[in-house]
């Protein structure tokens, strides 16, 4: 197939493909529950690689193939969360480009955040009612972990536009539908903001639907990069660093995207944290915690980093960055200083260089995580607490789950999930109700 992200090759009979993939799906599910499931789980003959990989991720998450995703945000919590989301500024553009899709009586337009939470789902009332049966509604969590293989969730997982056709969906209640989705990134930092999706019948499995969501996502990024889409002034020659939620930082400079190695990522983050500059001895302590590193080795690493950055960006004696260099972890800190907790949490996809054990990076990582966590807990907003517990740093945060359970009203769909997670964490931490109010290690 020329484009592996397309669901059907030209000339393939849709009904035959539905039957073929459905048989593979049944074999996969049957194998995944057998004693010898490690071999049987690979029974995905005739299934696209992107779909087979997604099925494996879905099975690893222990999803019920008959289940539907949870609804995490409702009412005022949903309204306040999506009003503060960056993609709210692009909603008129989505409606302009996909307005026909949303009103033709056969399709839905949907927009989700980077965690797979649906922010907007629009379309003909009859189609919306059908979609409600599988919880394809605003506030529902459609990432792969909660919904299995589906276009918006898989597009987020692989960071690429994709079609998911009928029986390619992991969840059986979703298999009557076909969808196409494309991820959307912050044009300044490259941070994943969410995805735009169109959902309908089998006829969507064509190149035009995939091209449409791709073009819509690119148009949204272009609009966000323009003066009307920016949340604030942006310097044209600014260098940006993305280091949250990833082991190796990404550098954007002079129109290029550069993925740095681990040591250069650590050095760059440390220099960003100390704009006043660091001596070679200080950097050695930040990296290794003692003086075992020979100065010549450190100077060689810094020399290679200077070649990547350009001689105009890295100064020495002391070592420091020159010019305008923005970083995602500093943006989070600045938003928190202004009291914009929702914006800070939205700009926080995960911990700073989580794989690094450099003492200086570990201290900074704990500081950033702690600041975000403290602000979320202090506010007591259920939408923000739900978003925090969905992050890698928050998923095992017992105090946050307890705060979420207290903040949710009786009957809220997420309240039983929060209670179940609390009991699970208490067992894992060996706590009783009387001793579980404090998060272990705090």
NORNOR-V656571 format. One record per pair of residues at least 6 apart in sequence whose ideal C-beta (glycine too) atoms are under 7 Angstrom apart, sorted by the first residue. I is the first residue (numbers start at 1). J is the second residue. Records with the same first field share a line. If there is no record, write none. Layout:
BEGIN
I->J, J
END
This chain:
BEGIN
1->9
4->48, 49, 50
5->50, 160, 161, 162, 163, 210
6->163, 207, 210
7->163, 164, 165, 168, 205
8->14, 17, 165, 205
14->202, 205
18->166, 167
20->46
21->47, 167, 168
22->167
24->43, 44, 45, 46, 47
25->167
27->43
28->41, 43, 44, 55
29->65
31->37, 40, 41, 43
32->41, 59
34->40
41->56, 59
44->52, 55
50->154, 158, 162
51->149, 168
54->144, 149, 154, 157, 170
55->149, 170
57->144, 157
58->144, 148, 149, 170
61->145
63->148, 170
65->170, 171, 172
66->172
67->171
68->134, 135, 171, 173
69->135, 140, 141, 142, 146, 147
70->140, 141, 146, 413, 414, 417
71->135, 137, 139, 140, 413
72->117, 139, 141, 386, 414
73->81, 117, 139, 383, 386
74->139
77->382, 383
78->138, 139
80->383
81->342, 383
82->88, 119
84->342, 343, 346
85->113, 119, 346
86->186, 193, 346
87->111, 119, 184, 193, 194
89->229
90->220, 223, 224
91->120
93->219, 220, 223
94->109, 111, 196, 216
97->216, 219
98->109, 198, 216
101->107, 109, 198
102->108, 109, 122, 123
103->124
105->124, 126, 127
106->127, 200, 201
107->123, 127, 198, 199, 200
108->121, 122, 123, 127, 128, 131, 198, 199, 200
109->122, 123, 198
110->118, 120, 121, 152, 197, 199
111->119, 120, 194, 196
112->118, 119, 142, 152, 194, 195
113->119, 194
114->156, 192, 193, 194, 349
115->143, 387, 390
116->141, 142, 143, 146, 152, 153, 156
117->139, 141
118->137, 138, 139, 140, 142
119->138
120->138
121->128, 131, 136, 137, 138
134->173, 174
136->199
141->147
142->150, 152, 153
143->153, 156
144->153, 154, 157
147->153, 171
148->169, 170, 171
149->164, 168, 169, 170
150->164, 169, 174, 179
151->162, 163, 164, 179, 180, 181, 197
152->181, 195, 197
154->162, 164
155->161, 162, 181, 182, 183, 195
156->183, 192, 195
159->183, 192
160->183
161->181, 182, 210, 213, 214, 217
162->181
163->180, 205, 209, 210
164->178, 179
165->178, 205
166->175, 178, 202
167->175
169->175
177->199
178->200, 201, 202, 204, 205
179->197, 198, 199, 204
180->197, 198, 204, 209, 210, 213
181->195, 196, 197, 213
182->195, 196, 213, 214, 216, 217
183->192, 195, 217
184->193, 194, 195, 196, 217, 220, 221
185->191, 192, 193, 221
186->193, 224
187->221, 224, 225
188->234, 240
189->240, 242, 328
190->242, 250, 252, 257
191->242, 328, 349
192->349
196->213, 216, 217, 220
197->213
198->204, 209, 212, 213
223->229
235->324
237->324
238->324, 326
239->252, 253, 313, 323, 324, 325
240->252, 326
241->249, 251, 268, 272, 325, 327
242->249, 250, 328
243->249, 265, 269, 327, 328, 329, 352, 353
244->328, 329, 348, 349, 350, 351, 352
245->349, 350, 351
247->262, 353, 354, 355
248->259, 260, 261, 262, 265
249->260, 265, 268, 269, 353
250->257, 259
251->258, 260
253->309, 310
258->308
260->268
262->356
263->301
264->305, 308
265->353
266->287, 353, 356, 358, 361
267->283, 301, 302, 305
268->305
269->352, 353, 361, 364
270->278, 283, 286, 360, 361
271->278, 319, 320, 321
272->321, 325, 327, 330
273->364
275->320, 321
276->320
277->318, 319, 320
278->318, 319
279->318
280->295, 298, 299
283->298, 319
284->291, 293, 298
286->358, 359, 360
287->293, 358, 360
289->359
302->319
305->314
306->314
312->322, 323
313->321, 322, 323
314->321
315->322
328->347
329->352, 368
331->347
332->344, 347, 348, 368, 372
333->368, 371
335->343, 344, 347
336->344, 371, 372, 375
341->375, 376, 379, 384
342->384
344->372, 375
345->372, 376, 384, 387, 388
348->372, 391
350->391, 392, 393
351->365, 369, 392, 393
352->361, 364, 365, 368
353->361, 365
356->362
369->393
373->388, 397, 400
376->384, 385, 388
377->399, 400, 403
380->403, 407
382->404, 407, 408
385->400, 403, 404, 407
386->404, 414
388->394, 400
389->395, 397, 400, 401, 404
394->400
396->425
397->439
398->422, 425, 429, 436, 439
399->438, 439
401->418, 421, 422, 425
402->422
404->418
405->415, 418, 419, 422
408->414, 415, 418
426->436
429->440
END
